[in-house]
Protein backbone atom coordinates (compact mmCIF):
# COMPACT_ATOMS: atom_id res chain seq x y z
CA UNK A 1 0.00 0.00 0.00
CA UNK A 2 1.19 3.50 -0.85
CA UNK A 3 0.12 6.62 1.04
CA UNK A 4 1.15 10.16 0.21
CA UNK A 5 0.80 12.85 2.86
CA UNK A 6 0.73 16.55 2.09
CA UNK A 7 -1.35 19.56 1.12
CA UNK A 8 -3.27 19.33 -2.14
CA UNK A 9 -2.44 22.82 -3.44
CA UNK A 10 1.33 22.32 -3.01
CA UNK A 11 3.20 22.29 -6.35
CA UNK A 12 5.51 19.47 -5.23
CA UNK A 13 2.50 17.38 -4.21
CA UNK A 14 0.91 18.02 -7.59
CA UNK A 15 4.08 16.78 -9.34
CA UNK A 16 4.33 13.70 -7.13
CA UNK A 17 0.65 12.84 -7.62
CA UNK A 18 1.03 13.26 -11.39
CA UNK A 19 4.06 10.96 -11.35
CA UNK A 20 2.15 8.22 -9.52
CA UNK A 21 -0.94 8.64 -11.70
CA UNK A 22 1.09 8.61 -14.93
CA UNK A 23 2.88 5.42 -13.82
CA UNK A 24 -0.50 3.90 -12.82
CA UNK A 25 0.65 3.41 -9.23
CA UNK A 26 -2.28 3.17 -6.86
CA UNK A 27 -2.02 5.42 -3.82
CA UNK A 28 -4.07 7.08 -1.13
CA UNK A 29 -3.64 10.80 -0.53
CA UNK A 30 -3.90 12.18 3.01
CA UNK A 31 -4.44 15.94 2.92
CA UNK A 32 -3.26 17.51 6.18
CA UNK A 33 -5.82 20.29 5.93
CA UNK A 34 -8.82 18.09 5.09
CA UNK A 35 -7.91 14.84 6.87
CA UNK A 36 -6.03 16.32 9.80
CA UNK A 37 -2.71 15.85 11.56
CA UNK A 38 -2.12 14.58 15.07
CA UNK A 39 0.85 13.95 17.33
CA UNK A 40 0.72 10.20 16.70
CA UNK A 41 1.11 10.79 12.94
CA UNK A 42 4.04 13.19 13.14
CA UNK A 43 5.68 11.04 15.82
CA UNK A 44 5.46 8.06 13.48
CA UNK A 45 7.02 10.13 10.70
CA UNK A 46 9.82 11.13 13.10
CA UNK A 47 10.49 7.47 13.96
CA UNK A 48 11.37 6.82 10.32
CA UNK A 49 12.63 10.22 9.16
CA UNK A 50 14.95 12.69 10.89
CA UNK A 51 12.69 15.24 12.62
CA UNK A 52 15.07 18.05 11.61
CA UNK A 53 14.58 17.18 7.93
CA UNK A 54 10.83 16.79 8.45
CA UNK A 55 10.59 20.50 9.31
CA UNK A 56 10.35 22.55 6.10
CA UNK A 57 12.72 25.42 6.88
CA UNK A 58 12.27 26.99 3.44
CA UNK A 59 8.55 27.65 3.81
CA UNK A 60 6.90 30.85 4.95
CA UNK A 61 5.35 29.19 8.01
CA UNK A 62 8.79 28.37 9.42
CA UNK A 63 10.17 31.79 8.47
CA UNK A 64 7.35 33.43 10.44
CA UNK A 65 8.44 31.74 13.66
CA UNK A 66 10.20 33.96 16.17
CA UNK A 67 13.98 33.68 16.46
CA UNK A 68 13.47 32.25 19.95
CA UNK A 69 11.18 29.50 18.58
CA UNK A 70 13.71 28.62 15.88
CA UNK A 71 16.67 28.58 18.29
CA UNK A 72 14.90 26.49 20.92
CA UNK A 73 13.50 23.97 18.49
CA UNK A 74 13.79 20.43 19.85
CA UNK A 75 12.24 17.20 18.65
CA UNK A 76 9.28 17.57 21.03
CA UNK A 77 8.64 21.24 20.29
CA UNK A 78 9.04 20.65 16.54
CA UNK A 79 6.52 17.79 16.53
CA UNK A 80 4.04 19.89 18.51
CA UNK A 81 4.48 22.73 15.99
CA UNK A 82 3.97 20.36 13.05
CA UNK A 83 0.60 19.35 14.51
CA UNK A 84 -0.57 22.96 14.82
CA UNK A 85 1.19 24.13 11.63
CA UNK A 86 1.02 21.22 9.15
CA UNK A 87 2.25 23.46 6.33
CA UNK A 88 5.64 23.22 8.08
CA UNK A 89 5.90 19.49 7.31
CA UNK A 90 8.21 18.98 4.36
CA UNK A 91 6.23 17.48 1.48
CA UNK A 92 5.42 14.92 0.42
CA UNK A 93 5.84 12.22 3.02
CA UNK A 94 5.46 8.96 1.11
CA UNK A 95 4.90 5.59 2.75
CA UNK A 96 5.43 2.63 0.44
CA UNK A 97 5.83 -0.96 1.63
CA UNK A 98 6.24 0.32 5.21
CA UNK A 99 9.20 2.51 4.25
CA UNK A 100 9.12 6.28 4.62
CA UNK A 101 10.41 8.78 2.06
CA UNK A 102 10.50 12.56 2.09
CA UNK A 103 10.29 14.99 -0.81
CA UNK A 104 9.83 14.33 -4.51
CA UNK A 105 12.31 13.79 -7.29
CA UNK A 106 11.22 11.64 -10.21
CA UNK A 107 14.56 9.75 -10.28
CA UNK A 108 14.12 8.85 -6.60
CA UNK A 109 10.55 7.68 -7.21
CA UNK A 110 11.86 5.60 -10.14
CA UNK A 111 14.09 3.79 -7.64
CA UNK A 112 11.32 3.40 -5.04
CA UNK A 113 8.86 1.91 -7.54
CA UNK A 114 11.33 -0.07 -9.69
DODRENFI-471399 format. One record per atom (N, C-alpha, C, O): residue number from 1; x, y, z; residue in three letters; atom name. Coordinates in pm, whole numbers, plus 50000, padded with zeros to 5 digits. Example, Ala and Ser with C-alpha at 12.3 -4.5 7.8 and 13.67 -1.06 7.14 Angstrom:
BEGIN
   sero       X       Y       Z   sevex   zami
      1   51319   49431   50780     ALA      N
      1   51230   49550   50780     ALA     CA
      1   51320   49670   50780     ALA      C
      1   51424   49668   50846     ALA      O
      2   51285   49775   50708     SER      N
      2   51367   49894   50714     SER     CA
      2   51290   50003   50787     SER      C
      2   51341   50114   50804     SER      O
END
This chain:
BEGIN
   sero       X       Y       Z   sevex   zami
      1   50083   49882   50000     UNK      N
      1   50000   50000   50000     UNK     CA
      1   50088   50125   50000     UNK      C
      1   50192   50129   50065     UNK      O
      2   50044   50226   49926     UNK      N
      2   50119   50350   49915     UNK     CA
      2   50030   50465   49962     UNK      C
      2   49916   50480   49917     UNK      O
      3   50084   50545   50053     UNK      N
      3   50012   50662   50104     UNK     CA
      3   50102   50783   50086     UNK      C
      3   50220   50780   50120     UNK      O
      4   50045   50890   50032     UNK      N
      4   50115   51016   50021     UNK     CA
      4   50048   51115   50114     UNK      C
      4   49925   51129   50116     UNK      O
      5   50129   51184   50192     UNK      N
      5   50080   51285   50286     UNK     CA
      5   50126   51422   50239     UNK      C
      5   50240   51440   50197     UNK      O
      6   50036   51520   50247     UNK      N
      6   50073   51655   50209     UNK     CA
      6   49954   51747   50206     UNK      C
      6   49852   51722   50270     UNK      O
      7   49968   51854   50129     UNK      N
      7   49865   51956   50112     UNK     CA
      7   49835   51964   49963     UNK      C
      7   49926   51982   49882     UNK      O
      8   49709   51950   49928     UNK      N
      8   49673   51933   49786     UNK     CA
      8   49713   52048   49695     UNK      C
      8   49737   52025   49576     UNK      O
      9   49721   52171   49745     UNK      N
      9   49756   52282   49656     UNK     CA
      9   49906   52306   49645     UNK      C
      9   49948   52403   49581     UNK      O
     10   49987   52221   49705     UNK      N
     10   50133   52232   49699     UNK     CA
     10   50183   52186   49562     UNK      C
     10   50142   52080   49514     UNK      O
     11   50269   52264   49498     UNK      N
     11   50320   52229   49365     UNK     CA
     11   50397   52097   49365     UNK      C
     11   50386   52019   49271     UNK      O
     12   50475   52072   49470     UNK      N
     12   50551   51947   49477     UNK     CA
     12   50457   51828   49490     UNK      C
     12   50481   51723   49430     UNK      O
     13   50351   51844   49567     UNK      N
     13   50250   51738   49579     UNK     CA
     13   50186   51712   49443     UNK      C
     13   50167   51597   49404     UNK      O
     14   50153   51818   49372     UNK      N
     14   50091   51802   49241     UNK     CA
     14   50182   51722   49147     UNK      C
     14   50136   51635   49073     UNK      O
     15   50313   51751   49151     UNK      N
     15   50408   51678   49066     UNK     CA
     15   50418   51531   49107     UNK      C
     15   50421   51442   49022     UNK      O
     16   50422   51507   49238     UNK      N
     16   50433   51370   49287     UNK     CA
     16   50307   51290   49254     UNK      C
     16   50315   51173   49214     UNK      O
     17   50190   51352   49271     UNK      N
     17   50065   51284   49238     UNK     CA
     17   50058   51253   49088     UNK      C
     17   50012   51146   49048     UNK      O
     18   50103   51347   49006     UNK      N
     18   50103   51326   48861     UNK     CA
     18   50196   51210   48826     UNK      C
     18   50163   51126   48743     UNK      O
     19   50312   51206   48889     UNK      N
     19   50406   51096   48865     UNK     CA
     19   50338   50962   48892     UNK      C
     19   50341   50873   48808     UNK      O
     20   50278   50949   49010     UNK      N
     20   50215   50822   49048     UNK     CA
     20   50100   50787   48955     UNK      C
     20   50083   50672   48915     UNK      O
     21   50020   50887   48920     UNK      N
     21   49906   50864   48830     UNK     CA
     21   49954   50822   48692     UNK      C
     21   49902   50727   48633     UNK      O
     22   50055   50894   48639     UNK      N
     22   50109   50861   48507     UNK     CA
     22   50168   50720   48502     UNK      C
     22   50158   50653   48400     UNK      O
     23   50227   50676   48611     UNK      N
     23   50288   50542   48618     UNK     CA
     23   50186   50436   48660     UNK      C
     23   50220   50319   48677     UNK      O
     24   50060   50479   48678     UNK      N
     24   49950   50390   48718     UNK     CA
     24   49981   50318   48849     UNK      C
     24   49955   50198   48864     UNK      O
     25   50037   50393   48943     UNK      N
     25   50065   50341   49077     UNK     CA
     25   49951   50384   49167     UNK      C
     25   49925   50503   49184     UNK      O
     26   49884   50287   49225     UNK      N
     26   49772   50317   49314     UNK     CA
     26   49825   50375   49445     UNK      C
     26   49922   50326   49501     UNK      O
     27   49758   50480   49492     UNK      N
     27   49798   50542   49618     UNK     CA
     27   49678   50609   49682     UNK      C
     27   49578   50640   49617     UNK      O
     28   49691   50631   49811     UNK      N
     28   49593   50708   49887     UNK     CA
     28   49658   50840   49922     UNK      C
     28   49776   50844   49958     UNK      O
     29   49582   50949   49911     UNK      N
     29   49636   51080   49947     UNK     CA
     29   49572   51127   50077     UNK      C
     29   49449   51132   50089     UNK      O
     30   49657   51163   50173     UNK      N
     30   49610   51218   50301     UNK     CA
     30   49643   51367   50301     UNK      C
     30   49760   51406   50309     UNK      O
     31   49540   51449   50292     UNK      N
     31   49556   51594   50292     UNK     CA
     31   49554   51644   50436     UNK      C
     31   49455   51628   50507     UNK      O
     32   49665   51703   50479     UNK      N
     32   49674   51751   50618     UNK     CA
     32   49559   51844   50654     UNK      C
     32   49507   51839   50765     UNK      O
     33   49521   51930   50561     UNK      N
     33   49418   52029   50593     UNK     CA
     33   49279   51967   50598     UNK      C
     33   49196   52008   50680     UNK      O
     34   49252   51870   50513     UNK      N
     34   49118   51809   50509     UNK     CA
     34   49107   51690   50605     UNK      C
     34   49006   51672   50671     UNK      O
     35   49214   51609   50610     UNK      N
     35   49209   51484   50687     UNK     CA
     35   49272   51496   50825     UNK      C
     35   49258   51406   50908     UNK      O
     36   49341   51607   50849     UNK      N
     36   49397   51632   50980     UNK     CA
     36   49537   51577   51004     UNK      C
     36   49589   51495   50927     UNK      O
     37   49595   51625   51112     UNK      N
     37   49729   51585   51156     UNK     CA
     37   49721   51572   51308     UNK      C
     37   49660   51656   51375     UNK      O
     38   49782   51468   51362     UNK      N
     38   49788   51458   51507     UNK     CA
     38   49929   51419   51550     UNK      C
     38   50014   51386   51467     UNK      O
     39   49951   51422   51680     UNK      N
     39   50085   51395   51733     UNK     CA
     39   50130   51253   51701     UNK      C
     39   50248   51230   51675     UNK      O
     40   50037   51158   51702     UNK      N
     40   50072   51020   51670     UNK     CA
     40   50128   51010   51528     UNK      C
     40   50225   50938   51504     UNK      O
     41   50067   51082   51434     UNK      N
     41   50111   51079   51294     UNK     CA
     41   50251   51137   51280     UNK      C
     41   50339   51073   51223     UNK      O
     42   50272   51257   51332     UNK      N
     42   50404   51319   51314     UNK     CA
     42   50512   51245   51394     UNK      C
     42   50628   51242   51354     UNK      O
     43   50473   51186   51505     UNK      N
     43   50568   51104   51582     UNK     CA
     43   50610   50981   51503     UNK      C
     43   50727   50942   51504     UNK      O
     44   50514   50921   51434     UNK      N
     44   50546   50806   51348     UNK     CA
     44   50640   50848   51235     UNK      C
     44   50736   50778   51205     UNK      O
     45   50612   50962   51173     UNK      N
     45   50702   51013   51070     UNK     CA
     45   50844   51027   51127     UNK      C
     45   50942   50987   51064     UNK      O
     46   50853   51085   51249     UNK      N
     46   50982   51113   51310     UNK     CA
     46   51055   50985   51353     UNK      C
     46   51177   50987   51372     UNK      O
     47   50983   50874   51367     UNK      N
     47   51049   50747   51396     UNK     CA
     47   51125   50695   51274     UNK      C
     47   51223   50622   51288     UNK      O
     48   51080   50733   51156     UNK      N
     48   51137   50682   51032     UNK     CA
     48   51219   50786   50955     UNK      C
     48   51302   50752   50872     UNK      O
     49   51194   50913   50984     UNK      N
     49   51263   51022   50916     UNK     CA
     49   51321   51116   51022     UNK      C
     49   51261   51133   51129     UNK      O
     50   51433   51175   50995     UNK      N
     50   51495   51269   51089     UNK     CA
     50   51401   51388   51110     UNK      C
     50   51362   51454   51013     UNK      O
     51   51365   51416   51234     UNK      N
     51   51269   51524   51262     UNK     CA
     51   51321   51658   51210     UNK      C
     51   51241   51744   51172     UNK      O
     52   51452   51677   51208     UNK      N
     52   51507   51805   51161     UNK     CA
     52   51486   51823   51010     UNK      C
     52   51473   51935   50962     UNK      O
     53   51482   51713   50938     UNK      N
     53   51458   51718   50793     UNK     CA
     53   51308   51729   50766     UNK      C
     53   51266   51783   50664     UNK      O
     54   51229   51676   50858     UNK      N
     54   51083   51679   50845     UNK     CA
     54   51028   51822   50850     UNK      C
     54   50924   51852   50791     UNK      O
     55   51099   51909   50920     UNK      N
     55   51059   52050   50931     UNK     CA
     55   51103   52124   50804     UNK      C
     55   51222   52129   50773     UNK      O
     56   51006   52181   50732     UNK      N
     56   51035   52255   50610     UNK     CA
     56   51082   52395   50648     UNK      C
     56   51002   52483   50677     UNK      O
     57   51214   52414   50646     UNK      N
     57   51272   52542   50688     UNK     CA
     57   51273   52645   50576     UNK      C
     57   51311   52760   50598     UNK      O
     58   51231   52605   50457     UNK      N
     58   51227   52699   50344     UNK     CA
     58   51091   52768   50331     UNK      C
     58   51079   52869   50262     UNK      O
     59   50991   52713   50396     UNK      N
     59   50855   52765   50381     UNK     CA
     59   50828   52889   50464     UNK      C
     59   50900   52919   50560     UNK      O
     60   50725   52961   50426     UNK      N
     60   50690   53085   50495     UNK     CA
     60   50644   53060   50638     UNK      C
     60   50666   53144   50725     UNK      O
     61   50582   52947   50665     UNK      N
     61   50535   52919   50801     UNK     CA
     61   50653   52913   50897     UNK      C
     61   50647   52970   51005     UNK      O
     62   50759   52844   50858     UNK      N
     62   50879   52837   50942     UNK     CA
     62   50943   52975   50955     UNK      C
     62   50984   53015   51064     UNK      O
     63   50952   53047   50845     UNK      N
     63   51017   53179   50847     UNK     CA
     63   50943   53278   50936     UNK      C
     63   51002   53375   50983     UNK      O
     64   50814   53254   50959     UNK      N
     64   50735   53343   51044     UNK     CA
     64   50751   53313   51193     UNK      C
     64   50703   53389   51277     UNK      O
     65   50819   53204   51226     UNK      N
     65   50844   53174   51366     UNK     CA
     65   50940   53279   51424     UNK      C
     65   51021   53337   51352     UNK      O
     66   50929   53302   51553     UNK      N
     66   51020   53396   51617     UNK     CA
     66   51160   53334   51621     UNK      C
     66   51175   53212   51612     UNK      O
     67   51261   53419   51635     UNK      N
     67   51398   53368   51646     UNK     CA
     67   51411   53275   51766     UNK      C
     67   51482   53175   51760     UNK      O
     68   51342   53308   51875     UNK      N
     68   51347   53225   51995     UNK     CA
     68   51289   53086   51966     UNK      C
     68   51345   52985   52010     UNK      O
     69   51177   53080   51893     UNK      N
     69   51118   52950   51858     UNK     CA
     69   51214   52868   51773     UNK      C
     69   51230   52748   51795     UNK      O
     70   51278   52934   51676     UNK      N
     70   51371   52862   51588     UNK     CA
     70   51492   52811   51666     UNK      C
     70   51536   52697   51646     UNK      O
     71   51547   52895   51754     UNK      N
     71   51667   52858   51829     UNK     CA
     71   51640   52749   51932     UNK      C
     71   51728   52667   51961     UNK      O
     72   51520   52747   51987     UNK      N
     72   51490   52649   52092     UNK     CA
     72   51419   52525   52039     UNK      C
     72   51366   52445   52116     UNK      O
     73   51419   52510   51909     UNK      N
     73   51350   52397   51849     UNK     CA
     73   51415   52264   51890     UNK      C
     73   51535   52243   51869     UNK      O
     74   51335   52177   51948     UNK      N
     74   51379   52043   51985     UNK     CA
     74   51284   51945   51915     UNK      C
     74   51189   51987   51850     UNK      O
     75   51311   51818   51928     UNK      N
     75   51224   51720   51865     UNK     CA
     75   51080   51737   51915     UNK      C
     75   50986   51743   51836     UNK      O
     76   51063   51745   52046     UNK      N
     76   50928   51757   52103     UNK     CA
     76   50857   51885   52061     UNK      C
     76   50740   51882   52024     UNK      O
     77   50929   51998   52067     UNK      N
     77   50864   52124   52029     UNK     CA
     77   50836   52128   51879     UNK      C
     77   50736   52185   51836     UNK      O
     78   50925   52068   51800     UNK      N
     78   50904   52065   51654     UNK     CA
     78   50781   51982   51620     UNK      C
     78   50699   52023   51537     UNK      O
     79   50767   51865   51682     UNK      N
     79   50652   51779   51653     UNK     CA
     79   50522   51847   51694     UNK      C
     79   50421   51838   51623     UNK      O
     80   50523   51915   51808     UNK      N
     80   50404   51989   51851     UNK     CA
     80   50369   52099   51751     UNK      C
     80   50252   52121   51720     UNK      O
     81   50471   52168   51700     UNK      N
     81   50448   52273   51599     UNK     CA
     81   50394   52215   51469     UNK      C
     81   50307   52275   51406     UNK      O
     82   50443   52098   51429     UNK      N
     82   50397   52036   51305     UNK     CA
     82   50249   51999   51313     UNK      C
     82   50178   52001   51212     UNK      O
     83   50202   51966   51434     UNK      N
     83   50060   51935   51451     UNK     CA
     83   49976   52061   51433     UNK      C
     83   49872   52057   51367     UNK      O
     84   50021   52172   51491     UNK      N
     84   49943   52296   51482     UNK     CA
     84   49967   52371   51352     UNK      C
     84   49883   52450   51309     UNK      O
     85   50082   52346   51288     UNK      N
     85   50119   52413   51163     UNK     CA
     85   50160   52308   51058     UNK      C
     85   50278   52299   51024     UNK      O
     86   50064   52230   51007     UNK      N
     86   50102   52122   50915     UNK     CA
     86   50169   52168   50787     UNK      C
     86   50235   52088   50720     UNK      O
     87   50155   52295   50752     UNK      N
     87   50225   52346   50633     UNK     CA
     87   50376   52343   50653     UNK      C
     87   50452   52354   50557     UNK      O
     88   50421   52328   50779     UNK      N
     88   50564   52322   50808     UNK     CA
     88   50623   52183   50787     UNK      C
     88   50744   52165   50797     UNK      O
     89   50538   52084   50757     UNK      N
     89   50590   51949   50731     UNK     CA
     89   50639   51945   50587     UNK      C
     89   50565   51973   50493     UNK      O
     90   50765   51909   50571     UNK      N
     90   50821   51898   50436     UNK     CA
     90   50737   51799   50356     UNK      C
     90   50692   51697   50410     UNK      O
     91   50715   51828   50229     UNK      N
     91   50623   51748   50148     UNK     CA
     91   50691   51695   50021     UNK      C
     91   50787   51752   49969     UNK      O
     92   50635   51582   49975     UNK      N
     92   50542   51492   50042     UNK     CA
     92   50615   51395   50135     UNK      C
     92   50735   51371   50121     UNK      O
     93   50539   51341   50230     UNK      N
     93   50584   51222   50302     UNK     CA
     93   50517   51107   50229     UNK      C
     93   50395   51105   50212     UNK      O
     94   50597   51011   50185     UNK      N
     94   50546   50896   50111     UNK     CA
     94   50576   50770   50192     UNK      C
     94   50688   50749   50237     UNK      O
     95   50473   50689   50209     UNK      N
     95   50490   50559   50275     UNK     CA
     95   50458   50452   50172     UNK      C
     95   50347   50444   50120     UNK      O
     96   50559   50370   50143     UNK      N
     96   50543   50263   50044     UNK     CA
     96   50609   50138   50099     UNK      C
     96   50727   50140   50134     UNK      O
     97   50532   50030   50108     UNK      N
     97   50583   49904   50163     UNK     CA
     97   50647   49924   50301     UNK      C
     97   50753   49869   50331     UNK      O
     98   50580   50004   50384     UNK      N
     98   50624   50032   50521     UNK     CA
     98   50758   50104   50531     UNK      C
     98   50822   50101   50637     UNK      O
     99   50801   50168   50424     UNK      N
     99   50920   50251   50425     UNK     CA
     99   50877   50395   50402     UNK      C
     99   50781   50422   50330     UNK      O
    100   50949   50488   50465     UNK      N
    100   50912   50628   50462     UNK     CA
    100   51013   50707   50378     UNK      C
    100   51134   50689   50390     UNK      O
    101   50959   50795   50294     UNK      N
    101   51041   50878   50206     UNK     CA
    101   50993   51022   50216     UNK      C
    101   50876   51048   50243     UNK      O
    102   51083   51115   50196     UNK      N
    102   51050   51256   50209     UNK     CA
    102   51091   51332   50084     UNK      C
    102   51200   51313   50031     UNK      O
    103   51001   51418   50036     UNK      N
    103   51029   51499   49919     UNK     CA
    103   50996   51424   49790     UNK      C
    103   50960   51307   49792     UNK      O
    104   51010   51495   49678     UNK      N
    104   50983   51433   49549     UNK     CA
    104   51089   51470   49447     UNK      C
    104   51117   51588   49422     UNK      O
    105   51147   51369   49390     UNK      N
    105   51231   51379   49271     UNK     CA
    105   51196   51256   49189     UNK      C
    105   51193   51145   49241     UNK      O
    106   51169   51276   49061     UNK      N
    106   51122   51164   48979     UNK     CA
    106   51224   51050   48976     UNK      C
    106   51185   50933   48976     UNK      O
    107   51354   51080   48974     UNK      N
    107   51456   50975   48972     UNK     CA
    107   51449   50892   49101     UNK      C
    107   51466   50770   49097     UNK      O
    108   51424   50957   49214     UNK      N
    108   51412   50885   49340     UNK     CA
    108   51288   50797   49340     UNK      C
    108   51293   50683   49385     UNK      O
    109   51177   50849   49288     UNK      N
    109   51055   50768   49279     UNK     CA
    109   51074   50651   49182     UNK      C
    109   51018   50543   49203     UNK      O
    110   51155   50672   49076     UNK      N
    110   51186   50560   48986     UNK     CA
    110   51252   50446   49063     UNK      C
    110   51223   50329   49039     UNK      O
    111   51342   50480   49155     UNK      N
    111   51409   50379   49236     UNK     CA
    111   51312   50312   49333     UNK      C
    111   51314   50190   49349     UNK      O
    112   51227   50392   49397     UNK      N
    112   51132   50340   49496     UNK     CA
    112   51037   50239   49431     UNK      C
    112   51009   50134   49488     UNK      O
    113   50989   50272   49311     UNK      N
    113   50886   50191   49246     UNK     CA
    113   50940   50099   49137     UNK      C
    113   50863   50047   49057     UNK      O
    114   51072   50080   49134     UNK      N
    114   51133   49993   49031     UNK     CA
    114   51089   49849   49049     UNK      C
    114   51131   49762   48972     UNK      O
END
